[in-house]
Amino acid sequence: MGVFHSTGGQDPAGHEQVVFCQDRHTGLKAIIGIYSTALGPALGGTRFYPYPSEEAALSDVLDLSRGMAYKNALAGLDLGGGKGVIWGDPELGKSEALLRAYGRFVQSLNGRYYTACDVGTYVADMDVIARETRFVTGRSVEHGGAGDSSVLTAWGVFQGMRAAAEHVWGSPTLAGRRVGVAGLGKVGKHLTAHLLDDGASVVATDVNESALRWARETYPQVDLVADTAALIAADIDVYAPCALGGALDDDTVATLRAKVVTGGANNQLAHPGIDKMLADRGILYTPDYVVNAGGVIQVADEIEGFNFERAKLRATRIFDTTREILRLADAEGVPPAAAADRLAERRMAEVGRLRTIHLS
Ligand SMILES: NC(=O)c1ccc[n+]([C@@H]2O[C@H](COP(=O)([O-])OP(=O)(O)OC[C@H]3O[C@@H](n4cnc5c(N)ncnc54)[C@H](O)[C@@H]3O)[C@@H](O)[C@H]2O)c1
């Protein structure tokens, strides 16, 4: 692979470390980005993706590792932000040897970076990587791991949505509200269950027939619509994007009837100006990386020896964090996404500074 020339060009703070890894025999080409270890070892998943170029892989790992630093900071974790990318097709290029080669590179960082699942990598892959490194989370329950992280991701999204409901309607409940869930995958399914338990009505959509069948069979009271456009145009109080990134673009924001947007999907804002557009239309947006942190909270707990109840308690605090961000956004007259960034930066600076107190 090529040589890394500039650490985060547009980012004045920059990344601490970027590591290029190659193993010719297995075909492994990977980049590990460590944005910050101010709060502790960098934690973030490994994305296995057929990037069109090395530049695209590098750009993704730089963005994602920076995002993890902010997410982990606001989740209250003693963990910094990092991410790995494996450049290749996960359907064709994945092998035991390749994953183990990657595990050895993770081990070589000696605990500065912990990996986990991301797009293209699964719990079973983490078990394989764990045969070469101690610094891996998101393993299977049989191997002492936290298992499927979508359980607490959905729980945290639900907590963030409760905080938004309190902010907009005065009470921390979705009872009597109509919520539109886009994407009935792992997160969307669990979220739907929490919403129905709380007394909300749910309207949903998915492009996958088996997800729709699941909804018809499990929750016949959920209304299904043809596509996301129909969901956005529907008479909903809350929009919950739980599919892919970029859910909030100019057209969506212009037509959206919901008063609140809270969902599990990563990178919901299609471009940086969107949060201002949402605010101008009087739509409250809870930043995605704040409300979907339940998954990283779940896998981070594994580092201490996984305890579901302890992790769930921490994910429940996403309610308080969201509430604090919305309060700060109002007080400072900025969109919630900017308020969240400020809070994360403050924690990284204040707690990270403590490392300057010398301990013998
Ligand atoms: N699983 C986690 O712990 C976790 C943690 C943080 C963030 N996220 C994010 O949450 C989102 C959902 O994750 P997941 O684990 O549920 O993934 P998933 O693959 O299980 O579910 C995604 C669902 O969205 C559907 N979908 C795709 N395109 C669609 C479209 N155009 N319209 C409607 N539905 C569509 C898919 O068919 C699938 O059912 C992703 O953006 C993911 O990055 C997940």
The ligand as a MOL file (V3000), in Angstrom:
LIG
                    3D

  0  0  0     0  0            999 V3000
M  V30 BEGIN CTAB
M  V30 COUNTS 44 48 0 0 0
M  V30 BEGIN ATOM
M  V30 1 N -26.4100 -2.5170 14.7760 0
M  V30 2 C -25.8630 -1.6050 15.5840 0
M  V30 3 O -25.5070 -1.8760 16.7280 0
M  V30 4 C -25.7180 -0.1770 15.1050 0
M  V30 5 C -25.0380 0.7250 15.9380 0
M  V30 6 C -24.9340 2.0710 15.5480 0
M  V30 7 C -25.4670 2.4550 14.3270 0
M  V30 8 N -26.0950 1.5350 13.5230 0 CHG=1
M  V30 9 C -26.6460 2.0070 12.2410 0
M  V30 10 O -28.0600 1.7860 12.2250 0
M  V30 11 C -28.4860 1.4800 10.8980 0
M  V30 12 C -29.2140 0.1550 10.9000 0
M  V30 13 O -28.3460 -0.8500 11.3910 0
M  V30 14 P -28.8030 -2.3760 11.5060 0
M  V30 15 O -27.7820 -3.0510 12.3280 0
M  V30 16 O -30.2380 -2.4270 11.8950 0 CHG=-1
M  V30 17 O -28.6300 -2.8150 9.9890 0
M  V30 18 P -29.4650 -3.9040 9.1860 0
M  V30 19 O -28.6990 -4.1650 7.9400 0
M  V30 20 O -29.8490 -5.0470 10.0630 0
M  V30 21 O -30.8410 -3.1370 8.8380 0
M  V30 22 C -30.9710 -2.1460 7.8730 0
M  V30 23 C -32.3700 -2.3110 7.2760 0
M  V30 24 O -32.6230 -1.2050 6.4120 0
M  V30 25 C -33.2590 -1.7040 5.2510 0
M  V30 26 N -33.0820 -0.7370 4.1700 0
M  V30 27 C -32.0010 -0.5320 3.3830 0
M  V30 28 N -32.2430 0.4330 2.4890 0
M  V30 29 C -33.5070 0.8750 2.7180 0
M  V30 30 C -34.3320 1.8610 2.1390 0
M  V30 31 N -33.9080 2.6090 1.1150 0
M  V30 32 N -35.5780 2.0310 2.6390 0
M  V30 33 C -36.0240 1.2720 3.6550 0
M  V30 34 N -35.2760 0.3280 4.2610 0
M  V30 35 C -34.0460 0.1220 3.7900 0
M  V30 36 C -32.6180 -3.0440 5.0090 0
M  V30 37 O -33.4160 -3.8660 4.1680 0
M  V30 38 C -32.5060 -3.5900 6.4180 0
M  V30 39 O -33.6650 -4.3130 6.8080 0
M  V30 40 C -27.2160 1.5310 10.0290 0
M  V30 41 O -27.0800 2.8290 9.5010 0
M  V30 42 C -26.1040 1.2740 11.0390 0
M  V30 43 O -24.8750 1.8220 10.6030 0
M  V30 44 C -26.2350 0.2440 13.8860 0
M  V30 END ATOM
M  V30 BEGIN BOND
M  V30 1 1 1 2
M  V30 2 2 2 3
M  V30 3 1 2 4
M  V30 4 1 4 5
M  V30 5 2 4 44
M  V30 6 2 5 6
M  V30 7 1 6 7
M  V30 8 2 7 8
M  V30 9 1 8 9
M  V30 10 1 8 44
M  V30 11 1 9 10
M  V30 12 1 9 42
M  V30 13 1 10 11
M  V30 14 1 11 12
M  V30 15 1 11 40
M  V30 16 1 12 13
M  V30 17 1 13 14
M  V30 18 2 14 15
M  V30 19 1 14 16
M  V30 20 1 14 17
M  V30 21 1 17 18
M  V30 22 2 18 19
M  V30 23 1 18 20
M  V30 24 1 18 21
M  V30 25 1 21 22
M  V30 26 1 22 23
M  V30 27 1 23 24
M  V30 28 1 23 38
M  V30 29 1 24 25
M  V30 30 1 25 26
M  V30 31 1 25 36
M  V30 32 1 26 27
M  V30 33 1 26 35
M  V30 34 2 27 28
M  V30 35 1 28 29
M  V30 36 1 29 30
M  V30 37 2 29 35
M  V30 38 1 30 31
M  V30 39 2 30 32
M  V30 40 1 32 33
M  V30 41 2 33 34
M  V30 42 1 34 35
M  V30 43 1 36 37
M  V30 44 1 36 38
M  V30 45 1 38 39
M  V30 46 1 40 41
M  V30 47 1 40 42
M  V30 48 1 42 43
M  V30 END BOND
M  V30 END CTAB
M  END
